[in-house]
């Protein structure tokens, strides 16, 4: 007997029912849905349930094992935190889009076949874009369209790969795929785009900062981590992912250090932190897979908290650039505390969640003798603490006081931030609560003296360097160019090519055809007279006169003949016309034969 239902169903049905509630009733309803979702997941048992036959394939909506469960748990927890943080929002649309987004992400996690995975994958893309558009500004509308176009392209790659795989294997089963053919590469590209792996990453830093305050919190949690899940399921041990992940970690940090917009800083750090997870997928050992899953769990919580804290700053001040902020520590002390919990967590500070998850991936690289990867990940850790742990809070909270009127956000926002902060500390202090959820038995011990001392040394020397150079460090109102510049500008060039050379070229061929048709219609009215007019025109051009006439009389005579063309039909000789046409066609045929013989 099945005592649970597919988790996606709860959130998708909940989204459809939201318009029926208003005021306090709606707030209670949207808070209840994640609670029901968590209770449902707690009732789930390992195995495969909710299987339906479609044509000759099995669609599986309940593939349950420890890997899917760890993502299922954190998704519903983050859904509750995000909804609590969003309670002050009055528009139904935010909650409808958010629940469809969460439900489709859960649908992907528990899908056991590629077809249902693709359907949920696309719902996830189309529902999440509304969290950007609800900002109702030109920048958000434009960013939303770019976001949708990029994800549509990724979805097409994924669909093409699925179709080819079904044709080749005859199966829709979603399990380990690996790289062994065109279908597997296309599926991988679809997954990598959602994971924001460079050069398929620019949509994230472009779109997330333009989302609504609460929309950015949801966006930070689901799309990229769903991609990490499918990579863990389908491509664990694929070596190229190890290098891509390590590159991601450094790439995201470099751009974050350069950024001025607080949410773009966090957007680039999503790319960097997901790099650790993708790297763990590529390493493929039990420790690395555990590390990727654990880091995804921890990242959803502390990254959500970071976006909630910066969202509180934007909510209270209206500013999102470091050059516009400063002196907020006295006016928003609770927000500062919450932010620093998340900042320490993402930086890997001991006793915070990132320390017990991120370092597992780093240790897996070292244990498997991937020393270059190990150094790249350590270097990324330095940049993370420098930009998110020090730079952003210093210039936003402790920098020059610009006289901004601000205060801590409403109680519901603080409550959401408080729950996330508590979990970040709980996991950091007592990692067993997370390790017990992971796919494989954990033998990693984070709290060894060399490990703790080494991490503290890394962080403290980074902080020392920042403050020693503080007089030379300052933020500037700059705009960093990323790969999205190519398709922003490239799309304009493409549209110019469509509207100018290509359109004009195609119209040119149409114009030629119309001229030919017009000439043939004119010529067919009196072919004999038409030929005579053509002959007289050539004679006048090259000889200068017609017969014994002067040039002026010749011109007047020819214009008069053209004006009265085709003259009285009575004067036409149909036999002569037909004979002339026959001779013309024969001449064309003979010339064709001579030149092709």
N, C-alpha and C positions, 0 to 999 in steps of 0.2 A: 504493500500500500504506500503510495506517494503522499507524504505529508508536507510538501512544499510545491511552489510553482516557480517557473522561470523568473528570476529577479527582474529582468527587463519588463515583464508584464506589469509589475506593481507600479513602476515609475511612469511607463507610457500611459497606462490607464489613469493614473493619478494626474498626469498632465492634461488629459482630456476632460477630467472632472473639475479642474481648478476654476473655470469660469462660473461654476454653479455656486461658488462661495464668495462672500464679501467680508471685509473688515476682520474682526477677531476670529470669526469662523474660518476664514481663509488662512489666517496665520496658523491656527491650530491644525488645520488640514494638511498644510504643506510641511509642518513639522512632524506630523504623524506618519507620512509616507516613508521617509527614511527609517523611522523606527520599525515600521512593519517590514521594510526591506531587510534590515539587520536581523530581525527575528526570523525571517524566512531563510536567510543564509545560514543562521545558526542551526536551523533544522535540516539543512542539506547534508546528504551523505555521499561519500565517494561512489562513483559509478556513472552510468549513462542513462538518463531518463528523458522523458518528453521527446520521444522519437516519432517522427511522422514520415510516412511514405509519400514521396512526390515523384510522379512518373516511375522510374525504376531506381530512384535514389532515396536515401534516408536523410532527412533533415533532423539534426539533433540540437535541441535548445537547452539541454542540461548535461553538458560534459563537466563533471565535477571531480577534481583532484586537488592536491595541496597547492599546485601552482595557480589554478584558477581561483581557489578560495582566498589566497592571500591578497589578490587584487580585488576580489569581490568585497572582502571586509573593508579595505581602506576606501574603496569607492563609495560605499554606503555611509561610512563614517564621515567622509569629506562632504557628501551630499547633505548630511544633517548640519554640519558646521557651516557650510555655504548658505543653506536655507536660513539658519538662525541669523547669520550675518546680514542676510538680505531682507529681513522681516519688515523693515521700514519702507521698502519699495512698494509703491501702490499699483504699478502696472501688472496685469495678469501675465502679459507676454514674457516677462523675465522668468517667471516660474514655469510657464509652459515650456519655453525653450530650454530652460535648465533641466527640467525633469526628462524631456525627450532626449537631451544630451546624455544625462546620467544613465537613463534606461538603455539607450543604444550602446553605450560603452560597456554596460553589464552584459548586454546581448552578445557583444563580440567576445567577452571573456568566457562566457559559458557556451559558446557555439562549438559544436563538434563537427561541423561541415563547412565547406567553403562558401556555399551559396548563402546560407543564413548569415554567415560572417560578413559577406559583402553587403547584404541588405542593411544590417545594423551599421556597418562601416559608413555607408552613404547617409543614413539617417543622422549619424553623429556629425557628419560634415555640414549637412543642410540645417540642422537645428542649432548648431553652435554659432553659425554666422549671424543669427539674430541677436546674440549677446553682444556682437560688435555693432550691428546696425541700430540697436536701441539707444546708442549714444546720440543719434540724430544730428550729427555734424557731418560736414562734407568730408572731412578726413576719415571719419569712421565709415561712411558709406563707400568711399573709394577703397579703403583698406578691406572692407567686407567683400566687395566684388573681386578684388585680387585674391583674397583668401579662398573664395568659392571657386574661382577659376583654377587656382593651383590644385585644390583638393579634388576638383572634378577631373583634372588631368591625371592625378594619382589614382583616382578611382577607375579610370579607363585602363590604365596600366594593370591594375589589380584584376579587373574583369577579364582583360585579354589573357592574362596569365592563368586565371582559373579556367577559362574556356579551353585553352590549349592543354592544360593539365587533365581536364576531364576527358578530352578527346584521346589523349595519349594513355591515360591510366584507367579510364572508365570509372573512376571513383571521385566522390566529393569529400572524402574524409579529410579532416583537418588535423594534422599531426606534424611530425618532423618532416621537413621537405628537403632541406639542403640545396646545394647548387649543382644541377646536373643537366640543365637544358634551358631553352628559351623561356619556357613557362615559369621556371623557378626564378629566373632573373627578373621577369616582369612582376611577379608577385613580390619579390624582394624590393623592387623599386617603389611599388605602392606602399609597402610597409615603411621603408626608409623615409619617404616623404612625410608621413605622419609623425615619424620620430624626429623630424627636423634635422636630418643628417646633411651637412654641407656637401654639395652646393644646393641641396633641396630644402634649405632651412629658412630662407629670408621671409617667408610668409609669416613666421611666428613673431619675429621682432617688429614686423610691419603692422600686424593686425592686433596683437594682444594689448599694446599700449593705447590703442584707439577704442577698445571695448569700454563698456560701462564699468563703473567701480566694482559692482558685484559680478558682472559678467567675466571680468578678468580673473576673478577668484576661481570660478568654475573652469574657465579655459585652461588655467595653469595645471589643473589636476588630471584631466582625462585623456585628451587626444594623444599626447606624447607617451603617456604611460600605458595606454592601450596598445600603442605601437610596440613598446618594450615587451609587453606580454606576448604579442603574436610572434615577435622575433625570438623570444625565449622558447616558445612552443615549436616554432618551425625551423629556426636557423641556428640553434645553439651549436657552438663548436665551429662555426664558419669563420675562418681566420681573418678574412678581410674586414669583418666587423670589429675585430679587436683594434686594428689600426684606425679605422674610421672613428671608432669611439674615442680613442686617445686623442686624435686630431680634433674631434668635436670639443673635448674638454678644454683644450688650449685655445681653440678658435673662439669659443663663446666668452672665455675670460678676457681675451685680448680686446674684443669689442666692448665688453662691459666696462673695462677700465677707461675706455675712451668716451663713454657715453655721458650725457648730461641729463637726459630724461630718466626719472627714477624707475618708471615701468619698463622702459627699454633696457635698462641695466638688468632688471630681473628677467626680462624676456631672453636676453643673451645668456643669462645664467641657467635658464631652463635648458638651453642647448648644451651648455657646458656640463651640467649635472646629468642630463640624459646620456651624454657621452660616456660617463662612468658605467652606466647600465648597459649601453651598447657594447662597450669594451668587455664587460663581463660576459655578455652573450657570446662574443667572439672567442674568448678564452675557453669557455665551454666546460670547465671542470665543475664538480659539485659545489666547491667553495665559491667559484665565480658566479654560478647561477644563483646560489643562495644570496650572494652579495648584490647581484642585480635586482632580485626580487625585494630584498630588504631595503635597498636604497630607493627603489620605486615607492615603497610603502612610506619610508621616512620623508622622502622628497615631497610627496603629495601634501603631507602635513606641514612641513616647514615652508615650502614654497607657497602654499595657500596662506599661511600666516604672514609671509612677507608681502604678498599681494593685498591681504587684508590691512596690514599696517600702512603700506603706502597708499592704499585706497582711503584709509582714514585721514591721511595727510591731505590728499586731494579733496576729500569731502569737506574738511574743515577749512582749508586755505584757498582752494581753487587753483593751486599751482602744482606743477609736476616736474619742473626743471630745478636742478640743484642751484643754478644761478639765481633763482627767484626765492629760494628758501633759506632758512637759518634761524637760530635762536628759539626753536620750538620745544626744547627740553623742559622749559618752565611752564609752557602752555599745554603741552600734551604729554605729561609724564607717563601715563599708563600706556599710551601708544608706543613711547620710547622703549619701555620695558618689554612689551610684547615683540617689538621689532628686534631687539637685541637677543631675545631667546631664539628667534628664527635665524638671525645673523650668526649666532654661535653654532647653531645646529648645522646650517649649510656649510660653515667653515670647518666642521669636524672637531670642534672643541670638546674635550672629554666631559662626560656627564650630559651631553646633548645627543640627540638622535643620529645626526650625521656621523658622529664619531664611530658608532657601532655598526654602521651600514656601509658608508663609503670606504672606510679603511679595509673592509672585508674584500672588496674588489681589488684594492691596491695590494693587499697581502696575497691575493690569488695570483696576481701578475708576478709578484716577486717569487712566490712559491713555485711557479711554473717556469721560472728563469727567463721571463720576458722583461729584462732589465731596462730596455729603452722605454717600453710601455710604462713600467714602474716610475721611471724618472719623469715622463710626460705627465702622468697623473699627479705626482707630487708637485710638479711645477704649477699645474692647474689649481691645486689646493692653495698655493700661495696667492695666486691671483684672485681666487674666490674670497679669501679673508680680506685681502687688500681692498677690493671693490665693494663687496656687500657688507663685510663685517666692520670695515673702518671708514672707507671713503663716503659711502652714502649716508650712514648715520651721523658722521662728523659734520658734513656740510649741510645736512638737512636739519639736525637738531642742535648742534653746537657751533655752527658757523656764525658769521656775522648776523646779528639780529636785525632783520629788515622791517620790524614793526608790524608784522602780520598779526591780525586778530585771529585767534584760533583757540580751539578747546578740544578735549577728547570727544570722540564720536558718541552716538547714542548707545544705550545700554545693550541692545541686541548685538551691535557690532563688537562691542567690548567682550560680550559673552562668547561669541564665536571665536574671537581671537584668544580668549582665555582657555577654552577647551583645547584648541590646537596647541597652545603653548604648554599646557599641562601634559599633553601626549608627547610632545617633543622632549620634555624633561623626563617623563616616565620611561620612555624607551631608552633614553640615554643612561639613566641610572639603573634600570632593571631590563636589560636587553632580552632576557629570556622570554618576556611577553611577546616579543616580535620573533625571536628565533624559533619558538615552538610552532609558528605558523608556516615556516619556510618549507620548500619542496623536499629538501634532504636534511638529514641529521647534521646539526651544526657542531663542528669541533673547534671553531675559531674562538679565541679568547681575546677580547679587545683590551681588557684591563691588565695587561702585563706592564711591568715597570718600563722596559725599553720602549714599548709602544706608546705609552702615555707620555713619557719624558720626551721621546722623539717628536711627537705631535705638538706638545707644548713649546718645545724649542722652535719648531718651524713657525708656529703662530706668533710667538713672542718676538722673534727676530723680524718677522714681517711688520709687526706693529712698531717695533723700535725704528726700523728704517723709515716708516711713514712719518713718525713724529719728528725724527731728526731732520727730515727733508720738508717738513710742513711749510716752512716759509717760502719754499720754491714751488710748492704744490698749490694749484688753484684750479677751479672748474671754469670752463669757458662755454659760452653759448654756441657750441659747434653742432654741426649735423654730420654724422658719420654715414658714409656711403657703403652700402653692402651690395650683394649680388642682385637684390631686387631692383637696383638702378638699371640693370641691363634690360629687364623686361618692362620697367616703367618707360624708359626711353625707347627701347626696342619696339614696344607696342605702338608708339607714335610713328616710328619709322615704318612699321608694317602697315599701319592704317594709311599713311601717306602713299605707300606703294600701291595699296589697293585702290585708293581714291584717285590717284593721279596717273602714274604710268600704266598700271594694269587696266584701269577703267577707260582711260583715254585710248589705250591700245586696242582694247576690245571694241570701243566705239568706232575707232578708225576702220576696222574691218567691216563693221556694220555700214558705215558711211560709204565705203567702196562698193559694197553689194547694192546699196540703194542707188548709187550713181549708175552702176551697170544696169540695174533693172529699169531705171528711168530712161537710160539711153536706148535700151532694147525696145521699150514701149514707144519711144519717139521714132526710132528707126523703122519699126514694123508698120507704122502708119502709111509710109510711102518709101519703101526701100530704094527705088530707082532715083527719086528726087533727092533722098538723103545722101546717096552716093555722089550725085552731081554737086550737091552743096558742099560736101566734103572735098571733092576735087577742086571746085572753084575756090574754096578757102585756102587750099594748099597753093594753088596757082597764084592767087593774090599775094600770099605771104612771100613766095620765093621769086615770082616774076614781077609783081607790082601792079599788074593790070589784067583785065579780062578782055580778050579779043582786041577790038580797035578802040575800046573805051579808055578814057583817062582813069588815073588811079581813084580820083574822087568819085567819078561816075561808077567805077567798078565797085567801090565800097557801098555806095548808095544802092546799086543794083543787088548786091549780095544781101544786104540787110533787108531789102524789100522781099527777096525770095524767102529768107528765113522767117520773116514776119508772116507771110502767107502760107508757110508750110503747114499741113501737107497739101494745100490747094484743094480744088474741087475733086472729090472722089471719082467723079465721072471721068476725069482725065487720067486716072490711074489705070495701069495695065496689069491686071491680076496675074496674067500668064507670065509677063516679064518679071513681076515681083517674085513669083514662085521659082522661076528659073534662076533668078539672082540668088535667092536663099539657098537653093540646091547647090549652086556653084560654090557659094561660100563654105557650106558644110563640107563639100568635097575637097576644097582647098585645105581646110583645117585637117581633114583626115589624111590627105596625102603628106602634108608637112609632118604630122605626128608619125606616120609610117617611116618617112625618110630619116627622121631624127632618132627613132628608136630601133631601127633595123640594125 
